[in-house]
Structures are given as C-alpha cells and as structure tokens.
Amino acid sequence: MPELPDVEGFRKVLESCAKGRVIRRVDVRDTGVLHGVNTRRLRDALEGRRFTEPERHGKWLLAHTGGPTLVLHFGMTGQLLCAHPDDTVEAHDRVLFTVGGERQLRYRDQRKLQGLWLAHDDSEVARLLDRQGPDAMAVDRKQFEAELSSHRGSIKTVLTDQTVLAGLGNLLADEILWRAKLRPTSRASDLTEADRRRLYTHMRRTLRSAVTAGCVPPRNSWLTGHRDAPVPTCPRCGTPLRRSRMAGRSTVWCPQCQSHGS
C-alpha cells in the first residue's frame, strides 16, 4: 500500500514529467476510478490547462493547474508513472494525461480502491482533505505530542489514523515504533514526555530516509527488511519477532527491544 514516501515519489514524477506542460488530452479508460466527476467534465476542466507545482498532503497528491486541481489517492495498489504516448498501455492504466508530444502521465491501479477527484477551487480541495490530520512530514513536535496526549487508543492505531496524522501506514508505523523501542499496544495517552519526544525524533528520521528511497525500504538494518522472513528476527537484538493484528492490520514488533511504554 502506498504510504507517504511512495506518494512523495509520485509527486516528484508529476513534477518532472508534467510541470509547466499543457494537458493535450485526457483519456479515461476506466470510469471506476473517477469520484464526483465524469469523463466529459474531467476533460473539459483539464484539457488546455497547464500543470503547475504539485503538492502532497499525507497520502493525497494535489495536481494543480492554476484553475481546477486534480486530486489523487492511490489506495492499496495505485501508481503514477511517466510514459511515452506510444508506449504499450497496460491493463491497469486507468487514466492517461498526454502532456506534449512525448510525455504521458498514467494513473495505474489494479484494485481501484481510491482514484481521482476534481476540485474546482481551493475551498473544494479543503473540503476533500477536511478530515485529514497534519502531514507527518510537516507536523511540529509540539503539535505531535499534543495529538498523542489526547488519544487513548493504542499508539499503533493512533499513528495510522489519518485524521490524527496524515501519511503513516502500516509499514512506517511498525518501523518507527521499533526504532523508538515502544510497544505498539501501548496507550498513546500514557506515553511519557520522553517517549513522545523519542517517537517524534525517530518518525522524522525514518521519514527522511524513506522519502529518499521512495518507499519504506526493506533494508537489512530495518525492521521492514525482516518482517516477511520465514523466521523473522529482530535486526537489533536477534529476538524472534512477534506478529499480531491491531485494528485489522498485521503488526510486527520485538518483545525484547520494544518494552517501553507498555
């Protein structure tokens, strides 16, 4: 599932492929990914416009045009790619945006759990993102600590709640908690000030590394690099990792290292 680092990578794809270029043609190959807009309205709103500086908030990508904004969410399997218009169109390429004669943005998504919205002005963008918490890359420590202190749920559940903090998914939350040596079942409001500060520090560090990689990298020194091993062990202490389900999500943690905040 695309998380903040993946969507930041898609923002860079949009920027390098289409920023400053005129949208020559919009080809909707599957209307099942359109939300609140049909093919004709999407084409009328975007064709002839020019993509400007894109933005990201959490897992949402905002493709501005100086007028309407194309708003994209990638669900579990979405991608944004830069191709040549003559390249073979794949089965899961749902919407194509031809920008000039040699470049084409492609929204590709196998499962179609989210998709594309059209916001005609900033107020419509704000309404679409109304329930999103602060972006995990942009939130300051004071606001982060205040959010944690006001929620009684488990810290893993709070970190992945997009209305609390936008951008963190399952892999990032497990990785950050492992680095901060905090048990995922710990109640967020029970963390000490030292716990909250350590968690914020490791969230920032983890996000910086993951954004550089364009994903949550399965490195050997990361929890992510061990979670799917046949016999997963902690890369820090060698203890067998534990796996449980929290709020319907698979959660991996080290019972030896992650004893704080329990």
C-alpha positions in Angstrom: 0.0 0.0 0.0 1.5 3.4 -1.0 2.4 5.4 2.1 3.8 8.9 2.4 7.2 8.2 0.9 5.6 6.5 -2.2 3.2 9.4 -2.7 6.1 11.9 -2.4 7.8 9.8 -5.1 4.6 10.2 -7.3 4.7 14.0 -6.6 8.2 14.0 -8.0 7.1 12.0 -11.0 4.3 14.5 -11.7 6.7 17.4 -11.2 9.4 16.1 -13.5 7.1 14.7 -16.2 4.4 17.3 -16.4 5.1 20.5 -14.5 4.8 23.5 -16.9 3.3 21.4 -19.7 -0.1 21.7 -21.3 -2.5 18.9 -20.9 -3.2 18.0 -24.5 -5.6 15.0 -23.9 -7.3 13.2 -21.0 -8.1 9.6 -21.8 -10.3 7.9 -19.2 -10.1 4.1 -19.8 -12.0 3.2 -16.6 -14.6 5.5 -15.1 -14.5 3.3 -11.9 -11.6 5.5 -10.6 -13.5 8.8 -11.0 -15.2 10.2 -8.0 -17.8 13.0 -8.3 -16.8 13.8 -11.9 -17.5 12.1 -15.2 -15.2 11.8 -18.2 -16.6 14.8 -20.1 -16.4 17.1 -17.1 -12.8 16.0 -16.4 -11.7 16.6 -20.0 -13.4 19.9 -20.2 -11.8 21.1 -17.0 -8.3 19.9 -17.7 -7.6 19.9 -21.4 -5.7 23.0 -22.4 -4.6 23.7 -18.8 -1.1 23.6 -17.7 0.2 21.5 -14.7 1.8 23.8 -12.1 3.7 22.9 -8.9 2.2 19.8 -7.3 1.7 19.3 -3.6 1.3 16.3 -1.3 -0.7 16.0 2.0 -0.3 12.7 3.7 -1.2 10.1 1.1 -3.0 12.6 -1.2 -1.5 14.2 -4.2 -2.7 17.6 -5.5 -2.1 18.3 -9.2 -2.7 22.0 -9.6 -3.3 23.7 -12.9 -3.8 27.3 -12.0 -7.5 26.6 -12.0 -9.1 23.2 -11.1 -7.0 20.8 -9.1 -6.8 17.1 -9.8 -6.7 15.3 -6.5 -5.3 11.7 -6.5 -5.3 9.0 -3.9 -3.6 5.7 -4.6 -5.4 3.3 -2.3 -3.6 0.0 -1.9 -2.2 -0.5 -5.5 -2.1 2.8 -7.2 0.8 4.3 -9.0 1.7 7.4 -11.1 4.1 6.8 -14.0 5.6 8.9 -16.8 5.5 7.2 -20.1 5.7 8.0 -23.9 2.3 8.2 -25.6 3.3 5.4 -27.9 4.3 3.0 -25.1 2.0 0.0 -24.7 -0.9 0.7 -22.4 -1.1 -1.7 -19.5 -4.3 -3.4 -18.4 -4.5 -1.4 -15.2 -3.7 2.0 -16.7 -7.0 3.7 -15.8 -6.5 7.4 -16.8 -3.9 8.9 -19.2 -2.8 12.5 -19.4 -0.9 13.4 -22.5 1.3 16.4 -21.9 3.1 17.4 -25.1 4.1 15.0 -27.8 6.5 12.9 -25.9 5.2 12.6 -22.3 2.1 10.9 -20.8 1.2 10.7 -17.1 -0.5 7.4 -16.3 -2.7 6.6 -13.3 -2.3 2.9 -12.8 -4.3 1.0 -10.2 -5.1 -2.7 -10.1 -7.7 -2.8 -7.3 -9.3 0.7 -7.8 -10.0 1.3 -4.1 -9.5 5.0 -4.4 -8.9 7.2 -7.5 -9.3 10.7 -8.8 -11.3 13.7 -7.8 -11.7 17.2 -9.4 -11.7 20.3 -7.1 -12.6 23.5 -8.9 -11.1 25.8 -6.3 -9.1 25.8 -3.0 -12.3 25.5 -0.9 -13.2 22.3 -2.7 -9.6 21.0 -2.0 -10.0 21.9 1.6 -13.4 20.0 1.8 -11.8 16.9 0.3 -9.0 17.0 2.9 -11.1 18.2 5.7 -10.8 15.1 7.9 -7.0 14.7 7.3 -4.7 15.4 10.3 -1.5 17.3 9.9 1.0 15.9 7.4 3.5 13.6 9.1 6.5 15.3 7.4 5.3 18.8 8.4 3.9 18.4 11.9 6.0 20.1 14.6 6.9 18.3 17.8 4.5 20.3 20.0 1.5 19.5 17.9 2.6 15.9 17.5 2.9 15.5 21.3 -0.5 17.2 21.8 -2.2 14.8 19.4 -0.8 11.7 21.1 -1.7 13.0 24.6 -5.3 13.5 23.6 -5.9 10.0 22.3 -6.5 6.9 24.5 -6.1 4.3 21.8 -3.0 2.2 21.2 -0.1 4.1 19.8 0.0 1.9 16.6 -3.7 2.7 15.9 -3.2 6.4 16.6 -0.2 6.7 14.3 -2.1 5.1 11.4 -5.3 7.1 11.9 -5.2 9.6 9.0 -7.5 12.0 11.0 -4.8 12.3 13.6 -1.6 12.2 11.4 -1.7 12.1 7.6 0.7 9.8 5.7 1.8 7.0 8.0 0.7 3.4 7.0 1.3 0.0 8.5 5.0 -0.4 7.5 6.0 3.1 8.6 4.2 2.8 11.9 5.8 -0.5 12.8 9.3 0.7 11.7 9.0 4.0 13.7 7.8 2.2 16.9 10.6 -0.4 16.6 13.2 2.4 16.3 11.7 4.2 19.2 11.6 1.0 21.3 7.9 1.4 22.0 5.4 -1.4 22.1 2.6 -0.9 19.6 -0.1 -1.8 22.1 0.9 1.0 24.5 -1.8 3.6 25.0 -0.9 6.8 23.3 -2.1 9.0 26.2 0.0 7.0 28.7 3.4 7.7 27.0 5.8 9.8 28.9 7.2 13.0 27.6 10.5 11.3 26.9 8.6 8.5 25.0 6.8 11.1 22.9 9.9 13.1 22.1 11.8 9.9 21.1 8.9 8.8 18.9 8.8 12.1 17.1 12.6 12.1 16.6 12.5 8.6 15.1 9.5 9.4 13.0 11.3 12.3 11.4 14.5 10.3 10.8 12.6 7.3 9.3 10.5 9.5 7.0 13.6 11.3 5.7 15.3 8.0 4.8 12.1 6.5 3.3 11.3 9.6 1.2 14.9 9.5 -0.2 14.3 5.8 -1.1 10.9 6.5 -2.5 9.3 3.8 -0.3 9.7 2.1 3.1 12.9 0.2 2.1 13.3 -3.4 3.2 16.9 -2.9 4.3 18.7 -5.5 6.4 19.1 -2.9 9.2 15.4 -2.1 9.2 12.5 -4.0 10.8 10.8 -3.8 7.4 13.6 -5.9 5.9 12.9 -8.8 8.3 9.1 -8.8 8.9 8.3 -11.1 6.0 11.2 -13.5 6.5 10.3 -17.2 7.0 11.6 -16.9 10.6 11.7 -13.2 11.3 14.1 -12.0 13.9 14.9 -8.5 15.2 17.8 -6.9 13.3 18.9 -5.1 16.5 18.9 -8.0 19.1 18.1 -11.2 17.2 15.0 -12.0 19.2 12.2 -13.7 17.2 9.7 -11.1 16.1 6.1 -11.3 17.2 3.1 -10.8 14.8 -0.4 -9.8 15.9 -3.4 -7.9 14.4 -4.4 -4.5 15.5 -7.4 -2.7 14.0 -7.4 -5.4 11.3 -3.7 -4.8 10.4 -0.7 -7.1 10.7 1.6 -5.7 13.3 5.2 -6.8 13.8 7.3 -6.0 16.8 10.2 -7.2 19.0 9.2 -8.3 22.5 12.7 -7.7 23.8 13.5 -4.3 22.3 10.0 -2.8 22.4 9.3 -3.0 26.1 9.0 0.7 26.8 5.6 2.3 27.1 3.9 -1.0 27.8 
